Amino acid sequence: MRHTRRATRAALATGKALAAAACGLLGLLRYATEAGLTVLIGYIKEDSTQSVRPITPEKVWLSKAGYWCLRGACLLRGEHRTFRVGRITNLETA
């Protein structure tokens, strides 16, 4: 567990795209949530258009339908939004 946290901190500190990080996207999102970090996510919307959004993650959970979800403050829209983790294409520190 310590090794994963150390890898997560190191990956977030680099500021590079982190989608393929060894510790996994869910681990990175959970760490950012616990640490109160703001992150930039690449996101594919339902209509297949792509966007980049600055998010302050608040909660990561598994929905009843079996999808991992992220709830957070979207700084682009100025509202709380829910995102499907499976549609996140990359993650980096803001």
MMTF fields as JSON, N, C-alpha, C and O atoms, coordinates in Angstrom:
{
  "mmtfVersion": "1.0.0",
  "mmtfProducer": "UNKNOWN",
  "numBonds": 375,
  "numAtoms": 376,
  "numGroups": 94,
  "numChains": 1,
  "numModels": 1,
  "chainsPerModel": [1],
  "groupsPerChain": [94],
  "chainIdList": ["A"],
  "bondAtomList": [4, 2, 8, 6, 12, 10, 16, 14, 20, 18, 24, 22, 28, 26, 32, 30, 36, 34, 40, 38, 44, 42, 48, 46, 52, 50, 56, 54, 60, 58, 64, 62, 68, 66, 72, 70, 76, 74, 80, 78, 84, 82, 88, 86, 92, 90, 96, 94, 100, 98, 104, 102, 108, 106, 112, 110, 116, 114, 120, 118, 124, 122, 128, 126, 132, 130, 136, 134, 140, 138, 144, 142, 148, 146, 152, 150, 156, 154, 160, 158, 164, 162, 168, 166, 172, 170, 176, 174, 180, 178, 184, 182, 188, 186, 192, 190, 196, 194, 200, 198, 204, 202, 208, 206, 212, 210, 216, 214, 220, 218, 224, 222, 228, 226, 232, 230, 236, 234, 240, 238, 244, 242, 248, 246, 252, 250, 256, 254, 260, 258, 264, 262, 268, 266, 272, 270, 276, 274, 280, 278, 284, 282, 288, 286, 292, 290, 296, 294, 300, 298, 304, 302, 308, 306, 312, 310, 316, 314, 320, 318, 324, 322, 328, 326, 332, 330, 336, 334, 340, 338, 344, 342, 348, 346, 352, 350, 356, 354, 360, 358, 364, 362, 368, 366, 372, 370],
  "bondOrderList": [1, 1, 1, 1, 1, 1, 1, 1, 1, 1, 1, 1, 1, 1, 1, 1, 1, 1, 1, 1, 1, 1, 1, 1, 1, 1, 1, 1, 1, 1, 1, 1, 1, 1, 1, 1, 1, 1, 1, 1, 1, 1, 1, 1, 1, 1, 1, 1, 1, 1, 1, 1, 1, 1, 1, 1, 1, 1, 1, 1, 1, 1, 1, 1, 1, 1, 1, 1, 1, 1, 1, 1, 1, 1, 1, 1, 1, 1, 1, 1, 1, 1, 1, 1, 1, 1, 1, 1, 1, 1, 1, 1, 1],
  "groupList": [{"groupName": "MET", "atomNameList": ["N", "CA", "C", "O"], "elementList": ["N", "C", "C", "O"], "formalChargeList": [0, 0, 0, 0], "bondAtomList": [1, 0, 2, 1, 3, 2], "bondOrderList": [1, 1, 2], "singleLetterCode": "M", "chemCompType": "L-PEPTIDE LINKING"}, {"groupName": "ARG", "atomNameList": ["N", "CA", "C", "O"], "elementList": ["N", "C", "C", "O"], "formalChargeList": [0, 0, 0, 0], "bondAtomList": [1, 0, 2, 1, 3, 2], "bondOrderList": [1, 1, 2], "singleLetterCode": "R", "chemCompType": "L-PEPTIDE LINKING"}, {"groupName": "HIS", "atomNameList": ["N", "CA", "C", "O"], "elementList": ["N", "C", "C", "O"], "formalChargeList": [0, 0, 0, 0], "bondAtomList": [1, 0, 2, 1, 3, 2], "bondOrderList": [1, 1, 2], "singleLetterCode": "H", "chemCompType": "L-PEPTIDE LINKING"}, {"groupName": "THR", "atomNameList": ["N", "CA", "C", "O"], "elementList": ["N", "C", "C", "O"], "formalChargeList": [0, 0, 0, 0], "bondAtomList": [1, 0, 2, 1, 3, 2], "bondOrderList": [1, 1, 2], "singleLetterCode": "T", "chemCompType": "L-PEPTIDE LINKING"}, {"groupName": "ALA", "atomNameList": ["N", "CA", "C", "O"], "elementList": ["N", "C", "C", "O"], "formalChargeList": [0, 0, 0, 0], "bondAtomList": [1, 0, 2, 1, 3, 2], "bondOrderList": [1, 1, 2], "singleLetterCode": "A", "chemCompType": "L-PEPTIDE LINKING"}, {"groupName": "LEU", "atomNameList": ["N", "CA", "C", "O"], "elementList": ["N", "C", "C", "O"], "formalChargeList": [0, 0, 0, 0], "bondAtomList": [1, 0, 2, 1, 3, 2], "bondOrderList": [1, 1, 2], "singleLetterCode": "L", "chemCompType": "L-PEPTIDE LINKING"}, {"groupName": "GLY", "atomNameList": ["N", "CA", "C", "O"], "elementList": ["N", "C", "C", "O"], "formalChargeList": [0, 0, 0, 0], "bondAtomList": [1, 0, 2, 1, 3, 2], "bondOrderList": [1, 1, 2], "singleLetterCode": "G", "chemCompType": "PEPTIDE LINKING"}, {"groupName": "LYS", "atomNameList": ["N", "CA", "C", "O"], "elementList": ["N", "C", "C", "O"], "formalChargeList": [0, 0, 0, 0], "bondAtomList": [1, 0, 2, 1, 3, 2], "bondOrderList": [1, 1, 2], "singleLetterCode": "K", "chemCompType": "L-PEPTIDE LINKING"}, {"groupName": "CYS", "atomNameList": ["N", "CA", "C", "O"], "elementList": ["N", "C", "C", "O"], "formalChargeList": [0, 0, 0, 0], "bondAtomList": [1, 0, 2, 1, 3, 2], "bondOrderList": [1, 1, 2], "singleLetterCode": "C", "chemCompType": "L-PEPTIDE LINKING"}, {"groupName": "TYR", "atomNameList": ["N", "CA", "C", "O"], "elementList": ["N", "C", "C", "O"], "formalChargeList": [0, 0, 0, 0], "bondAtomList": [1, 0, 2, 1, 3, 2], "bondOrderList": [1, 1, 2], "singleLetterCode": "Y", "chemCompType": "L-PEPTIDE LINKING"}, {"groupName": "GLU", "atomNameList": ["N", "CA", "C", "O"], "elementList": ["N", "C", "C", "O"], "formalChargeList": [0, 0, 0, 0], "bondAtomList": [1, 0, 2, 1, 3, 2], "bondOrderList": [1, 1, 2], "singleLetterCode": "E", "chemCompType": "L-PEPTIDE LINKING"}, {"groupName": "VAL", "atomNameList": ["N", "CA", "C", "O"], "elementList": ["N", "C", "C", "O"], "formalChargeList": [0, 0, 0, 0], "bondAtomList": [1, 0, 2, 1, 3, 2], "bondOrderList": [1, 1, 2], "singleLetterCode": "V", "chemCompType": "L-PEPTIDE LINKING"}, {"groupName": "ILE", "atomNameList": ["N", "CA", "C", "O"], "elementList": ["N", "C", "C", "O"], "formalChargeList": [0, 0, 0, 0], "bondAtomList": [1, 0, 2, 1, 3, 2], "bondOrderList": [1, 1, 2], "singleLetterCode": "I", "chemCompType": "L-PEPTIDE LINKING"}, {"groupName": "ASP", "atomNameList": ["N", "CA", "C", "O"], "elementList": ["N", "C", "C", "O"], "formalChargeList": [0, 0, 0, 0], "bondAtomList": [1, 0, 2, 1, 3, 2], "bondOrderList": [1, 1, 2], "singleLetterCode": "D", "chemCompType": "L-PEPTIDE LINKING"}, {"groupName": "SER", "atomNameList": ["N", "CA", "C", "O"], "elementList": ["N", "C", "C", "O"], "formalChargeList": [0, 0, 0, 0], "bondAtomList": [1, 0, 2, 1, 3, 2], "bondOrderList": [1, 1, 2], "singleLetterCode": "S", "chemCompType": "L-PEPTIDE LINKING"}, {"groupName": "GLN", "atomNameList": ["N", "CA", "C", "O"], "elementList": ["N", "C", "C", "O"], "formalChargeList": [0, 0, 0, 0], "bondAtomList": [1, 0, 2, 1, 3, 2], "bondOrderList": [1, 1, 2], "singleLetterCode": "Q", "chemCompType": "L-PEPTIDE LINKING"}, {"groupName": "PRO", "atomNameList": ["N", "CA", "C", "O"], "elementList": ["N", "C", "C", "O"], "formalChargeList": [0, 0, 0, 0], "bondAtomList": [1, 0, 2, 1, 3, 2], "bondOrderList": [1, 1, 2], "singleLetterCode": "P", "chemCompType": "L-PEPTIDE LINKING"}, {"groupName": "TRP", "atomNameList": ["N", "CA", "C", "O"], "elementList": ["N", "C", "C", "O"], "formalChargeList": [0, 0, 0, 0], "bondAtomList": [1, 0, 2, 1, 3, 2], "bondOrderList": [1, 1, 2], "singleLetterCode": "W", "chemCompType": "L-PEPTIDE LINKING"}, {"groupName": "PHE", "atomNameList": ["N", "CA", "C", "O"], "elementList": ["N", "C", "C", "O"], "formalChargeList": [0, 0, 0, 0], "bondAtomList": [1, 0, 2, 1, 3, 2], "bondOrderList": [1, 1, 2], "singleLetterCode": "F", "chemCompType": "L-PEPTIDE LINKING"}, {"groupName": "ASN", "atomNameList": ["N", "CA", "C", "O"], "elementList": ["N", "C", "C", "O"], "formalChargeList": [0, 0, 0, 0], "bondAtomList": [1, 0, 2, 1, 3, 2], "bondOrderList": [1, 1, 2], "singleLetterCode": "N", "chemCompType": "L-PEPTIDE LINKING"}],
  "groupTypeList": [0, 1, 2, 3, 1, 1, 4, 3, 1, 4, 4, 5, 4, 3, 6, 7, 4, 5, 4, 4, 4, 4, 8, 6, 5, 5, 6, 5, 5, 1, 9, 4, 3, 10, 4, 6, 5, 3, 11, 5, 12, 6, 9, 12, 7, 10, 13, 14, 3, 15, 14, 11, 1, 16, 12, 3, 16, 10, 7, 11, 17, 5, 14, 7, 4, 6, 9, 17, 8, 5, 1, 6, 4, 8, 5, 5, 1, 6, 10, 2, 1, 3, 18, 1, 11, 6, 1, 12, 3, 19, 5, 10, 3, 4],
  "groupIdList": [1, 2, 3, 4, 5, 6, 7, 8, 9, 10, 11, 12, 13, 14, 15, 16, 17, 18, 19, 20, 21, 22, 23, 24, 25, 26, 27, 28, 29, 30, 31, 32, 33, 34, 35, 36, 37, 38, 39, 40, 41, 42, 43, 44, 45, 46, 47, 48, 49, 50, 51, 52, 53, 54, 55, 56, 57, 58, 59, 60, 61, 62, 63, 64, 65, 66, 67, 68, 69, 70, 71, 72, 73, 74, 75, 76, 77, 78, 79, 80, 81, 82, 83, 84, 85, 86, 87, 88, 89, 90, 91, 92, 93, 94],
  "secStructList": [7, 2, 2, 2, 2, 2, 2, 2, 2, 2, 2, 2, 2, 2, 6, 1, 7, 7, 6, 6, 7, 6, 6, 7, 2, 2, 2, 2, 2, 2, 2, 2, 2, 2, 2, 6, 7, 7, 3, 3, 3, 3, 3, 3, 7, 6, 6, 1, 7, 3, 3, 3, 3, 3, 3, 3, 3, 3, 3, 3, 3, 3, 7, 6, 6, 1, 7, 3, 3, 3, 3, 3, 3, 3, 6, 6, 6, 6, 3, 3, 3, 3, 3, 3, 4, 4, 4, 3, 3, 3, 3, 3, 3, 7],
  "xCoordList": [0.818, 0.0, 0.862, 0.574, 1.923, 2.793, 3.429, 3.574, 3.81, 4.431, 3.467, 3.877, 2.201, 1.203, 1.027, 0.953, 0.96, 0.821, 2.027, 1.883, 3.219, 4.437, 4.429, 4.793, 4.017, 3.94, 2.905, 3.119, 1.778, 0.73, 1.23, 1.039, 1.873, 2.411, 3.435, 3.431, 4.307, 5.331, 4.692, 5.114, 3.69, 3.02, 2.311, 2.388, 1.62, 0.907, 1.889, 1.597, 3.04, 4.03, 4.64, 5.091, 4.666, 5.285, 4.452, 5.003, 3.1, 2.234, 1.996, 1.452, 2.384, 2.203, 0.88, 0.236, 0.472, -0.743, -0.574, 0.48, -1.615, -1.469, -2.395, -2.526, -3.034, -4.009, -3.397, -4.063, -2.146, -1.509, -0.603, 0.267, -0.789, 0.058, -0.099, -1.182, 0.988, 0.991, 0.014, -0.501, -0.248, -1.134, -2.602, -3.458, -2.934, -4.303, -5.064, -4.797, -6.008, -6.813, -7.636, -7.708, -8.259, -9.06, -8.206, -8.621, -7.02, -6.116, -5.723, -5.658, -5.461, -5.104, -6.263, -6.071, -7.458, -8.635, -8.895, -9.229, -8.742, -8.933, -7.897, -8.224, -6.646, -5.604, -5.899, -5.779, -6.286, -6.602, -7.773, -7.805, -8.739, -9.889, -9.445, -9.824, -8.639, -8.163, -7.27, -7.323, -6.444, -5.49, -6.098, -5.466, -7.31, -7.95, -7.319, -7.34, -6.755, -6.085, -7.081, -8.139, -6.74, -7.493, -6.761, -5.539, -7.51, -6.917, -7.595, -8.723, -6.903, -7.476, -7.79, -6.929, -9.023, -9.37, -9.735, -10.402, -9.294, -9.788, -11.017, -10.959, -12.125, -13.395, -14.13, -14.226, -14.649, -15.466, -16.929, -17.378, -17.662, -19.064, -19.924, -19.46, -21.17, -22.098, -22.273, -22.48, -22.19, -22.346, -21.021, -20.925, -20.009, -18.691, -17.789, -16.728, -18.168, -17.265, -16.329, -16.678, -15.136, -14.136, -14.008, -14.215, -13.667, -13.427, -12.344, -12.058, -11.754, -10.789, -11.392, -11.773, -11.476, -12.144, -11.291, -10.733, -11.191, -10.559, -11.586, -12.68, -11.231, -12.141, -11.472, -10.278, -12.248, -11.826, -12.636, -13.797, -12.032, -12.769, -13.234, -12.527, -14.434, -14.99, -15.326, -15.253, -15.697, -16.128, -15.956, -16.235, -15.495, -15.41, -16.176, -15.937, -17.105, -17.897, -18.316, -18.245, -18.753, -19.274, -20.788, -21.429, -21.367, -22.814, -23.535, -22.918, -24.845, -25.661, -25.614, -25.764, -25.406, -25.331, -23.962, -23.772, -23.013, -21.696, -20.651, -19.602, -20.91, -19.953, -19.264, -19.903, -17.942, -17.245, -17.58, -17.559, -17.883, -18.282, -17.409, -16.874, -17.275, -16.529, -17.456, -18.05, -17.583, -18.362, -17.382, -16.494, -17.544, -16.629, -17.107, -18.086, -16.4, -16.697, -16.013, -14.785, -16.806, -16.276, -16.013, -16.947, -14.746, -14.396, -14.716, -14.836, -14.855, -15.233, -16.685, -16.989, -17.574, -19.007, -19.442, -20.524, -18.606, -18.959, -20.049, -20.796, -20.143, -21.174, -20.58, -19.505, -21.294, -20.923, -21.444, -22.588, -20.582, -20.941, -20.529, -19.659, -21.176, -20.821, -20.271, -20.866, -19.14, -18.473, -18.298, -18.023, -18.455, -18.15, -16.65, -16.071, -16.032, -14.586, -14.152, -13.07, -14.963, -14.632, -14.529, -13.988, -15.033, -14.964, -13.821, -13.63, -13.066, -11.912, -10.746, -10.365, -10.185, -9.109, -7.729, -6.78, -7.591, -6.318, -6.548, -7.623, -5.516, -5.602, -4.257, -3.223, -4.262, -3.024, -3.331, -4.473, -2.3, -2.5, -2.777, -2.267, -3.59, -3.934, -2.937, -3.061],
  "yCoordList": [-1.196, 0.0, 1.26, 2.216, 1.256, 2.423, 2.68, 3.825, 1.587, 1.726, 2.39, 3.242, 2.003, 2.595, 4.076, 4.886, 4.441, 5.86, 6.654, 7.771, 6.084, 6.766, 6.952, 8.019, 5.92, 6.025, 7.054, 7.797, 7.102, 8.072, 9.485, 10.352, 9.725, 11.061, 11.464, 12.601, 10.538, 10.836, 11.132, 12.056, 10.365, 10.585, 11.922, 12.642, 12.274, 13.554, 14.723, 15.791, 14.526, 15.597, 15.912, 17.036, 14.953, 15.197, 16.107, 16.811, 16.113, 16.955, 16.418, 17.135, 15.181, 14.584, 13.849, 13.623, 13.474, 12.677, 11.38, 10.748, 10.978, 9.87, 8.699, 7.815, 8.661, 7.605, 6.217, 5.268, 6.084, 4.773, 4.55, 3.679, 5.309, 5.173, 3.789, 3.203, 3.288, 1.928, 1.758, 0.66, 2.81, 2.683, 2.789, 2.6, 3.081, 3.055, 4.351, 5.12, 4.562, 5.779, 5.914, 7.0, 4.822, 4.903, 5.275, 6.071, 4.702, 5.042, 6.503, 7.154, 7.022, 8.437, 9.344, 10.362, 8.973, 9.779, 9.755, 10.778, 8.591, 8.501, 9.331, 10.011, 9.28, 10.078, 11.565, 12.317, 11.996, 13.409, 13.845, 14.976, 12.947, 13.244, 13.439, 14.416, 12.506, 12.588, 13.794, 14.42, 14.121, 15.217, 16.58, 17.608, 16.602, 17.863, 18.55, 19.777, 17.77, 18.325, 18.678, 18.058, 19.662, 19.964, 19.293, 19.398, 18.601, 17.876, 18.292, 18.785, 18.088, 18.274, 16.893, 16.012, 16.704, 15.422, 15.633, 16.605, 14.716, 14.636, 13.755, 12.667, 14.197, 13.487, 13.388, 14.366, 12.201, 11.996, 12.015, 11.14, 13.021, 13.156, 12.107, 11.407, 12.004, 11.009, 11.131, 10.133, 12.369, 12.57, 12.415, 12.809, 11.846, 11.525, 12.731, 12.586, 13.909, 15.056, 15.018, 14.516, 15.558, 15.541, 16.911, 17.938, 16.914, 18.171, 17.951, 16.821, 19.044, 19.029, 19.879, 21.028, 19.297, 19.998, 19.998, 18.968, 21.156, 21.187, 20.754, 21.313, 19.768, 19.17, 19.131, 18.851, 19.414, 19.14, 17.921, 18.061, 16.723, 15.496, 15.465, 15.917, 14.924, 14.82, 13.392, 13.043, 12.557, 11.2, 10.306, 10.717, 9.079, 8.055, 6.85, 6.395, 6.325, 5.184, 4.317, 4.736, 3.104, 2.169, 2.291, 2.08, 2.635, 2.827, 1.487, 0.435, 1.536, 0.325, -0.351, -1.569, 0.434, -0.107, -0.725, -1.315, -0.59, -1.194, -0.285, -0.763, 1.029, 1.991, 2.714, 3.074, 2.925, 3.763, 5.214, 5.61, 5.993, 7.391, 8.309, 7.908, 9.526, 10.568, 11.755, 12.237, 12.225, 13.427, 14.498, 14.26, 15.692, 16.755, 18.101, 18.209, 19.12, 20.482, 20.726, 20.701, 20.963, 21.271, 22.777, 23.578, 23.149, 24.562, 25.241, 26.465, 24.465, 25.011, 25.483, 26.56, 24.695, 25.0, 25.701, 26.284, 25.644, 26.263, 25.51, 26.103, 24.202, 23.371, 22.032, 21.644, 21.34, 19.963, 19.069, 19.193, 18.165, 17.27, 15.842, 15.611, 14.892, 13.484, 13.02, 13.284, 12.331, 11.843, 10.337, 9.807, 9.644, 8.213, 8.059, 8.61, 7.316, 7.145, 6.491, 6.793, 5.613, 4.961, 5.905, 5.53, 7.108, 8.102, 9.092, 9.978, 8.955, 9.818, 9.275, 8.114, 10.111, 9.67, 9.968, 9.243, 11.014, 11.302, 12.139, 12.7, 12.206, 12.901, 13.533, 12.873, 14.804, 15.475, 16.552, 16.987, 16.97, 17.995, 19.329, 19.621, 20.13, 21.448, 22.49, 23.661],
  "zCoordList": [0.0, 0.0, 0.0, -0.719, 0.812, 0.844, -0.508, -0.934, -1.186, -2.49, -3.482, -4.271, -3.443, -4.334, -4.035, -4.959, -2.767, -2.413, -2.877, -3.375, -2.716, -3.139, -4.656, -5.152, -5.392, -6.851, -7.272, -8.23, -6.557, -6.864, -6.649, -7.502, -5.505, -5.23, -6.285, -6.756, -6.651, -7.654, -9.003, -9.698, -9.378, -10.668, -10.688, -11.684, -9.609, -9.56, -9.534, -10.071, -8.918, -8.833, -10.193, -10.414, -11.101, -12.405, -13.283, -14.128, -13.101, -13.902, -15.304, -16.144, -15.583, -16.907, -16.973, -15.948, -18.182, -18.351, -17.584, -17.649, -16.853, -15.927, -16.208, -15.361, -17.35, -17.598, -17.531, -17.116, -17.93, -17.955, -16.75, -16.787, -15.703, -14.518, -13.899, -13.912, -13.364, -12.832, -11.674, -11.464, -10.929, -9.773, -10.155, -9.291, -11.404, -11.883, -11.673, -10.749, -12.552, -12.54, -11.265, -10.69, -10.813, -9.587, -8.388, -7.546, -8.31, -7.213, -7.242, -6.199, -8.43, -8.562, -8.178, -7.512, -8.598, -8.247, -6.748, -6.151, -6.151, -4.694, -3.953, -2.981, -4.405, -3.773, -3.916, -2.949, -5.12, -5.344, -4.476, -3.991, -4.278, -3.418, -1.982, -1.336, -1.479, -0.095, 0.139, 1.198, -0.861, -0.717, -1.039, -0.796, -1.581, -1.928, -3.123, -3.218, -4.04, -5.214, -6.312, -6.425, -7.11, -8.326, -9.473, -9.584, -10.329, -11.447, -12.749, -12.746, -13.842, -15.174, -15.721, -15.733, -16.173, -16.772, -18.231, -18.584, -19.068, -20.429, -20.355, -19.782, -20.919, -20.741, -22.068, -22.808, -22.365, -23.551, -23.115, -22.374, -23.582, -23.2, -23.891, -24.791, -23.468, -24.004, -25.517, -26.206, -26.032, -27.476, -28.235, -29.397, -27.588, -28.161, -28.382, -28.99, -27.913, -27.997, -26.796, -25.728, -26.997, -25.94, -25.299, -25.946, -24.028, -23.326, -22.286, -21.89, -21.854, -20.758, -19.659, -19.882, -18.462, -17.373, -16.109, -15.731, -15.458, -14.141, -13.093, -13.019, -12.296, -11.319, -9.952, -9.839, -8.927, -7.562, -7.113, -6.731, -7.155, -6.841, -5.39, -4.49, -5.177, -3.837, -3.437, -2.259, -4.418, -4.092, -5.308, -6.434, -5.079, -6.118, -5.6, -4.482, -6.414, -5.973, -7.149, -8.304, -6.839, -7.828, -7.826, -6.797, -8.986, -9.068, -9.049, -9.218, -8.842, -8.863, -10.223, -10.316, -11.286, -12.642, -12.95, -14.014, -12.02, -12.203, -12.814, -13.245, -12.864, -13.401, -12.249, -11.261, -12.386, -11.425, -11.754, -12.92, -10.742, -10.911, -10.075, -9.041, -10.526, -9.836, -9.652, -10.617, -8.433, -8.123, -7.712, -6.893, -8.286, -7.923, -8.407, -9.146, -7.977, -8.398, -9.726, -9.813, -10.764, -12.095, -12.137, -12.109, -12.204, -12.191, -13.519, -13.572, -14.59, -15.893, -15.883, -16.397, -15.309, -15.276, -13.987, -13.932, -12.957, -11.692, -10.948, -10.17, -11.183, -10.561, -10.149, -10.607, -9.284, -8.961, -10.075, -10.511, -10.526, -11.615, -11.272, -10.433, -11.943, -11.824, -13.16, -14.204, -13.133, -14.322, -14.231, -13.155, -15.353, -15.396, -15.583, -16.519, -14.694, -14.734, -16.046, -16.549, -16.601, -17.848, -19.04, -20.08, -18.9, -19.979, -19.791, -20.623, -18.719, -18.484, -19.304, -19.156, -20.164, -21.046, -20.489, -20.788, -19.688, -19.039, -17.795, -17.585, -16.981, -15.697, -15.415, -15.517, -15.063, -14.678, -13.641, -13.495, -12.933, -11.917, -12.582, -13.664, -11.92, -12.469, -12.016, -12.377]
}
